[in-house]
């Protein structure tokens, strides 16, 4: 298994043709999804 740093991951994605602005949008969307998911999981455990 290979471990990549976040910079290496971004570099590889850019090599695949993914633009930095698309990466930023993805990170924002994933961050929102992850926050909602944690809130829902916290509600289930209360």
ROMAR-118917 format. One record per residue (C-alpha): residue number from 1; residue in one letter; x, y, z. Coordinates in steps of 0.02 Angstrom, whole numbers. Example, Ala and Ser with C-alpha at 12.3 -4.5 7.8 and 13.67 -1.06 7.14 Angstrom:
2
seq/type/X/Y/Z
1/A/615/-225/390
2/S/684/-53/357
% end
This chain:
46
seq/type/X/Y/Z
1/X/0/0/0
2/X/63/172/-45
3/X/37/322/68
4/X/28/493/-12
5/X/33/663/70
6/X/-109/782/33
7/X/6/883/-83
8/X/50/725/-178
9/X/-134/681/-196
10/X/-171/855/-264
11/X/-26/840/-385
12/X/-90/672/-449
13/X/-267/739/-470
14/X/-199/886/-569
15/X/-104/765/-681
16/X/-272/683/-717
17/X/-337/851/-777
18/X/-436/903/-625
19/X/-424/1091/-603
20/X/-381/1170/-435
21/X/-549/1260/-431
22/X/-638/1092/-451
23/X/-534/1022/-308
24/X/-580/1168/-196
25/X/-765/1145/-237
26/X/-753/959/-200
27/X/-669/992/-32
28/X/-804/1117/16
29/X/-943/997/-32
30/X/-862/849/56
31/X/-832/953/211
32/X/-1016/1001/218
33/X/-1068/819/191
34/X/-949/757/327
35/X/-1013/888/451
36/X/-1194/838/421
37/X/-1151/653/434
38/X/-1066/680/602
39/X/-1212/781/667
40/X/-1333/642/618
41/X/-1222/508/697
42/X/-1210/611/856
43/X/-1401/624/860
44/X/-1414/435/847
45/X/-1297/406/994
46/X/-1384/529/1111
% end
